[in-house]
Amino acid sequence: MRTYGSGNTARQAPPVGLALLSDREREVLLLLADGPTNRRLASQLGVAERTVRAHLTNICRKLNVESRVQAALVADRNRRALGPAVAGGDRGAARGNGRGHRVRE
């Protein structure tokens, strides 16, 4: 990773792979930073666990990391660069679940 700044205050630039993520992948990645299981992620997103696994596979490939733990660390270190999609979102709001139904979290 590249750094910028000078001396001891140098900060790391966000990984290039973050720009490759879709909005949904960014949402999954931000939620992943808090440490939930795939089952919990699926419940929060209103999708199947298999869909979460597919998102995580794509995220790891795009970020060039080998595990969900590494991806979660990238997310935690880059919350601001990932955007406010979920980080400050209203978790109690109604969302679509992809099947034409509305669910409350």
Secondary structure, DSSP 8 states (H G I E B T S, - for coil): --EESSGGG-EE---GGGGG--HHHHHHHHHHTT---HHHHHHHHTS-HHHHHHHHHHHHHHHT-SSHHHHHHHHHHTHHHH-STTTTS-TTSEEE-SSS-EEE-
